[in-house]
Structures are given as C-alpha cells and as structure tokens.
Amino acid sequence: MPSMLSSWTKHLLHCTLLVFVISVFEIWSGGVKLSADVQNTYNFNPWERYGFIWCFMLYLLRCLTFLPLPQVLLNFGGLTLYNAFQDKVILKGSPLLAPFICIRIVTRGDYPQLVKANVARNMARCLETGLENFIIEVVTDKSVGLPVHRRIREVVVPKSYKTKTGALFKSRALQFCLEDNVNILADCDWIVHLDEETLLTENSIRGVLNFVLDGKHQFGQGLITYANEEVVNWFTTLADSFRVADDMGKLRIQLSMFHKPLLSWKGSYVVTQVGAERHISFDNGLDGSIAEDCFFAMRAAKEGYTFNFVEGEMWEKSPFSLWDFIQQRKRWLQGILLVVHSAAIPSKTKIWLALSCYSWVTLPLSTSNLVLARYFPIPCPAIMDFVCAFIAGVNIYMYIFGVVKSFSLYRFGVLKFTLCIIGALCTIPFNVIIENVAVIWGLFGNKYKFYVVHKEIKPLVTV
C-alpha cells in the first residue's frame, strides 16, 4: 500500500477488502442466497433420500466445519478492531531506565555459523536501537564457539542433565537455564526467547522495551513475518502468510483484549518476566516437551498470570522444503494434542485450545465435505450455510492479508506483489492437502519425537 497513506487509511482499506472478500464468497458459495430459485435448490427430504444413518453422517460431517468458528471470530476481530498497519513503534520511556533483558536463544548447536551470524546481527541491532541493559544468551546442546564478549553468554547443557519430570528437547534446555546454579538473572529481569534463526528489528526492540517498561503483564508476544531478505522456498513462504495473519488476528486480540492465551501462542518472540517463568517452569514431563510453548502458556494461564501483545515484528524463515513443512505441522499437532489431553491442565483452561485442536484433528473429515456436498447435497438452515461461508471467506482473506503484511510493494513492484497474492491463494488447495497429511501422520505416528527443520542454506560447491 502506498506510503503516503496514513496507517488508519491503510487499515480502513484492509477492512473494506476483508468485508468484500467475505461477501463475494458468501454469494458465490450460496451462503447468502439472492434469488428464490437458489433458495429452493435443495427442496427435498434428505432422510428419505439417503436413509437415517448416511443422512446423520452427512449432517455430522457438515457440523464439524463449525469447530474453527471461535478462532475465525478471533481472527476477524483482531484484524478489524486493531490497526493492522501501525507506523513505527515509539518508545514510551528511556532505554536507560529499562530493566535488565536477557535475549535467550535455544539451539541444538547443529548450525553454529547461523547462530554466530544472527547473534552478531541481533547485537548490532540492539546497540543501534539504544538498548543498554541486556545480554544475549545462547543455550545449546553443543558448543557453537561464540566469541568472548561481555554481552554474550554461551550455556552448554550437559548430556548428564535431567529434569525432575524427565522433560526433553527444548524444554530440557530451557529448564536448565532456570536452575539455581545456572541462572544469573533476578526475578525482576526479563527474557526474550528467540529461535536460532530469529532476527530482531528496531521496531520489535522498541516494542519489547515498551512492554517491560509498562510491567503490567508477565508474558508477551508479537508478530513474526517470513518473507524478509532472501526467500528460500516460495511455496512455504506464501503458505506461511496465513501465520502472519494469524498473529495479527487471533494472537493479537486474545493477548490485547483478554490478556490470556486462549488458543495458545508461539515458541519464539516470547517475552517473560524471570520470576514468573521460574514459577511456571519448563519442567513439564514428556507431555510438555513437544509443544513446550503451548504447555507453558496453559500453565501460566492456569496460575492467573496475564499476557499482552508486543508491538513490532521479528523476522524468521519459512521451512526450506515441503518435507520440513509437513514435519513442522505434524509436531505442532502432536504437541498440542498432548497438552489438550494432559491431566495437568484443567479443562476450563484449555477448552478453547481443545476446540481449536480438534478442528485441526478433524480436518480430513471436514475436507470431505468438498466432495460430499457435490454428490450428496443436503438442505441446511440459512444460518448454517452463512457461517460455513464466513469461516471459509475469512480463512481465504488471511492469505491475502499475510502477503500484504509480509511483502513490500516497493521492494517487489506492483506486478510481482500481485503475483505473490495470487500465488498465496494458489497454495491453499496444496496447503489443505499437506495439512491433511500432517494430521493423519501425526495421529498415527510417534508423538514424542521433536523434529527440527533445517535452518541453514548450504552454499553451492564449485568444482
């Protein structure tokens, strides 16, 4: 969108486009019927035509499409109620008065060059932004050989280390940092959790500073985008445009309005107060070791801690291959399922997460409606058709918004920018297939395996 437009003008245009896309899809799909002929299309008794059992199954499968409704409403609310195109984040206080911040990066140590390069870039960005009271801490299973620096700390997790509940993988590393003989932070200090490929921006640092200076909430999270600098895999990057919209919609409204992670949050760009993090801990056994971020959020909500949205975006890369893309989704599904089924989290805390999770688990059944509705049509109440079309329309628009938010019109030009939007929409059917594969594989595969996607581009070797 042209830079001469104000942020609120951009937001108004975005909201208008959202309503337009939903309206078009409502009319095209029959959610809104404009003529009497269309309204009488399915004027027959399905119980007589299909028999009780098959008709019951058809209606049950149709009802499954309503499971995503809570998160769709949150996405719609988040994308419309809050300015989606805010200008530069303005500091609300002096960085000199900010509490101590530890930027903590967790890695297995498989990509030492990537870690060292990103530590250097993030260090430079922090200093450029005026951050003073901070340290960058890398927690790794294998030494990555970071340079000696007063603002850099490398923590190697011993192979012999075991948590009290047997937590594994990233949870184990994060818990090691909280042990009394390892932790160097005070309870009033703050931690910014990053993945090894996460890059800070000036806006995100300012957003974190505003969050910790405010100090009203113990946990926070912000937006991550995936189309910055070099795009390694266009398909996965365009498919991840949905995640960008998800951050600006569902994540933003649940943390800004309700101050709770109703439907969980991500594992990167996490801001925590040390005392609160140590109280919750990452020592949550095997069930909390696959989607450690989700389990942690649910436990924090259970204990009554509050959350808020952090302004400013950070940068990451989408998976480099379709194999990694599927594996990533599979692990997320398996990890969230373990959280939903864990007796350690009360039902009232995870009810909305459970609805969201089961809408994902039943995706293969919901997708079957695309075929069944064609060959076995059933008459449905008008409100049912309207809501189904609304859910689909919002989800389609999220790909469009994700591209608009991720890609720069001036960097790509009008033609390439438009092609990116079209490309994102074209990934939808393939993304649905991939998500279905991930669901089926996740349900029947090993649920206690933590797959780490490839993070480093191997340079071409010339002979």
N, C-alpha and C positions, 0 to 999 in steps of 0.2 A: 504494500500500500504506500502511496506517495508520502514522503516525509513531511511535506508542508501541511498535511492534515494533522489536527490535534489528536491526542490519544483517545479522547472520548468520541470524536468523529469516527475514527477507525473502529472503535468498539460498537458504535451505532450501526455502521455498515455491516460489521460482522454479525450482529444480532439480526439485522434485516435479512442477510443471506441465510442465516440459520432457519428463520421462520419460512423463508421462501423454499428452501430445500425440503423441509418437513411438509409444507403444503403441497408441493409438487408430488412428493412421494405418496402422500395421503390420497390424492386424487388418482394418481397412476395405479396404485395398488388396490384401490377400492375401499380404502379406509374411510374416505368421505365419498358418498355416492351422490352424484349431481343430477341423476335422472331416475324416473320411476322404473324404466326398463332395467337399469342396472340393479335397482333395489329388489326386483323380483326374479333375479337370475337364478337363485337357489330356492325356489318356492316348491320344496318337496320335503317329505318326511324321511330324514336320514336313518332313523331307527328301523323303518320298514325296508329301505333300500339296502342297507349294509348289515342288518342284524344287530342285536344288542351288543355283543362282545366287540365286534370290529368298530361299531359306531362309538362305543365307550372309549376304545383305544384312540380313535381319531380325535375325539374331544380332549382326552387326557394329553395327548401329544401337543395339541394346539395350546392348551393351558400352560405347558412348560415354557412357552415363549414369554410368559409374564414374569418369570423368575428374575430376569435382568432389570425389571422396572425400577426398583429402588436406586440402583446405580445410574440408570439412564436419567432419572429425575435429578439426581445429584449432579450429573454432568451438565444437564440442561441448566440447572440453577447456577452452578459455578461459572459456566460460560456466559451467562447473561447478567447476573447480579453484580459481578465484579469486573472492573475494567481489565479487559484481556490484553490491552496494548499500552500498559503504563510506560511512561517515559523513564528516564534514568533515575535509579534509586538515589534518593537524597539522604545523606547521613543526618540522623537526629541528635547526634552527640559527638563529642570528640573521641577519636580512637585512643587517645592517651588515657581517657577515663574508663575505657572498656575493661572488663575482667579478663583474666588470662584465658587464652584459647589454644587448645591442642587440636591441630588438624591431623587426624589419625587415618592412616591408610593401611588396609589389611591386604596381604598378598601371600601366595604360596612361595613366592620367590622364583617362579618359573620365567619371569620376564624382567631381569634386572636392569637392562638398558631402558626399557619403557619406564620402569619405576624411577630410575635416576633422572631421566629426562623430564618426567612430569613433576617430580619433586623440585627440580630446578625452575621449571616454568611457574609452578604454583608459588614458590618462594618469591620469585621476581614480581609476580602479580600482587602478592600480599604487601610487599615493600612499596610498590608503586602506588597502592591504594592508601598507604599511610598506616597500615596495621603495625602495632608496636609490640604488644604483649602476646606473643604467640610462639609456638614451636610446631614443627612438622615431625610427626612420629610415624615411622613405618614399622608395622608389626608383621613379621614374616616367619615362615617355617624354615626357610633357608636364607642365609645372609646374602644381601644384594650388593654389599660393598659400597654403601653410601659414604660420601666424603665427610670428614670430621668438620663439624660446624656447630656453633653454639645454639643455633636454632633447629638443628636436625638431630633426631634420636632414632636409632635403629634398635628394635627389640626383637630378638630371635627367640621364638617359642621352643623350649627344649622338647625333644622327642619323648622324653620320660614324663612330661607334664600331663596330668589327668585331672579333670574337674570332679567335684563331688558326685555329680549326677551322670557323669560319662558323656558330657557334651562333646561334639566332634566338629571338625571342619572350621568354618569361620567363627562359630560360637565359641569354640575352644580357644582360639586365638584372642578373641575379644575379651573373654573372661580372664585370660592370663594377665592382660593389661590391668585388670581391676584388683588383682591380688595385692595384699598389703606390702609385700616385699618387692613389687614391680612398679606399682602406681606411684607417680611423683606429683599428682595433681591434688589440689584441695577440693573439698565438696562444693565450693562456690565457683570453681572454674568450669569451663565449658569445653565440650568435644565436638568437632565437626567430622563426622565419619564419611570417608570417601572410598570408592573403589580405586584400584590401581590405575585405571585409565581416566579417572575423572579429572577434569580441568576446571579450576576456579576462574571466574570472571570478576571484573571490577564491581559489577552490579551485585553479584552473589556475595562478595565480601562485605559490601556495604549493607546488604540485607541481613547477613549474619550479625554484623555489628549492631544494627538497629534492634534485632531480636534479643541479643544478650544484654544490651543496654536497657531495654524495656524490662526484661526479667520477670514478666508476669506469668510466663509459661515455661515448663521444664523441658519440653520437647518441641522441635520444629522441623519442617521440611519444605523444600522448594522445588522449582521446575528444573527438569533436565531435558536438554534437546540433543539431537543425534546427527544433525546434518551440517556440522561446522567443519571448516577446513576441508580436508580430503574425504570424499565419500568412498568407502571401500567397497561396499555392496549396496547397489541402488535399490534392489528389491527389499532387503531387510530394513534399510533406512526409511524407505517410503512406507513400509508396513508399520514401522515404529512411530510414524506420525500420529497414529492413534494414541500411543502412550503419552505423547506431548499434550494432546487434547485432554487426556485423562487426568494429567497433573493439573492443568488449568481449570478443569471442571470438578470432577469428583474429589480429588485430593484437596483442592483449594477450599471448597465450600465446607467439607467436613472438618477441616482444621480451623478455618476462619470463623465459621458460624457456630458449629457445635463444640469445637475445641476437643474433639475426640477422633480417634482413627476408626470410625465406624466400619469401614471396609478395608482396614489395614493401610500400610504405606510401603515405600520402597526401602531398600537396604543401603542406598547411597544418598548423599546430600541430607544427612541426618544430623541435627543439632541437638545435643543433650547436655543437661547440667550434670556434672560429675556425681554429686551426691544422689540424685535421683537415679542415674544409671547404675550406680553401685547397689542401690537398694533393690532395683528390679533384677539386675544381673543378667548375664547371658548363659548362665549355668542351668539350662532347662532340659537336660537329657536328650535322648535321641529325637523325640518329637519336636524339640525346639532347635534342631541342628540343621534342618534342610531349608526352612524359610525362617531363619533366626530373626529377621526384621519383623515379620508378622507376629511371631510368638511374643517377642519383646513388646510390641505395640499393644497387644491384647492384655498382657500382664500389667503394663503401665496404666491402661485404661481401667483395669480391674482395681488397681490401687488408688484410683482417683486423681492421678496426675493429669495435667492439661496440656494441650497441644496448640500450635498456631502455625500458620503458613508463613514461610520466609520468602521475602521478595528477592528477585534476581535469579538468573538462570545459571546453571553449570552445564558443562559440555561432556558428552560421552560419545562412544561409537556404538552403532548397532552391531550385532553379530556379523562376522565376516563371511559366514557360509550358512546355507539353509540347514545343514546338519546341526550347527551350533544353535541356530534359531529354534529348531524343534526341541533340542535338548534343554535349552533355557526355559522354554514354556513348560516342558514336561516337569522339570524340577520345581518350578513355581507351583504348578498344580499339586504335585505330590506333597510339597511342604505345607501348603495352605490346608490341604486335606488333613494332614497330621495335626495341625493347630485346631481345626474345627472339631476333630474327634478326640482331642485331648481333654482328659478329666480335670486338668489343672486350670482350665479356663471356664468360668461359669457360662451357662447358656445365655444369660441376659447380656453378657459382654460381647459374645460372638454371634448373636442372632443374625445381624445384618451381614457379617462376613460369611456366615453359613449360607445365606440366600445367594450371595454373590458367587460363592464357591460352587454350589450345586447348579447354578445356571451355567457354569463352565463345564461341570462334570456331565450334565445332560445335553451338552452341545450337539453330540451326534444325533440324539433323539429329536432335538429342536430343528436341526438342519433337515431332517427327513420330511418336515412339513413342506419344504420347497417342492418335493416330488409328490407327496400325498395330496397336497392341495390341488394339484393339477389333475390327478387321476381319480381322487376320491373327495370331491368338494363337499363341504358341509356348511349349512346355514349357521351363521353366528350372530349374536346380538351386535348392533351397530357399534356400541362402545368397545366391544372386544376387537372388532376389525380396526377401529380408530387407534386403540392403544398399541396393537401389534405394529401398525404402520408408523406410529410415533416412535416406537423403540427402534425400528429399522432406520427411519429417517434421521434420528439423532446420531446413531452409530455411523451412518454414511457421512454425515456432515463432519464428524470428528476427524476423519481422514483429511478432509479439505482444510479444516482449521489447523490441524497439525502441520500441514505443509506451509500454510500461510505464516504460521508462527516460527517454523524452523528455517525456512529458506528465505534469503534476502532477494527481493525483487530487483534491487540494483546490482547485486552480485551476479545473478543469473540472467537478467533481462526478461522482458515480458513473455517471449516465446518459450524459453526454457522453463520459466516459472510456471506457465500454464501447462506445459508438458508434465511437470512434476505433479501438479494437481491431478491431471488425467491419469498419470502413472500410479499415483496413490490409490485412486478409485479402482484402477485395473487390478491392483494387488488384492482387493477384497475377496474375490472368489478363491484365489490361491491361498490367501491367509486363512480363510474358513477351512479349507482342506487341511492345511498344516495344523491348525488348532485342533481339528478333529483327530488327526493322527497323534498329536501330543497327548490329548485326553485319553484315548484308548491305550496308548503305550504307558501313560502314567498310571492308569488304574491297574494295569496288569504287570507292570514292571517293578523292579526293586525300588522301594520308596526311601531307602536310606543311602542313596548314592548322590554325592554332591558333584555335579558336572560343572567344570569351569570352562567357559568359552575361550577361544583363542583371542588374545589381546594385542598381538604384535604382528606387523606385516613383515614377512621375510623378504629381504632385498633380493633382486634378481642377480644371479651369478653369471658373469660374462666369461666366456672361455676364449 
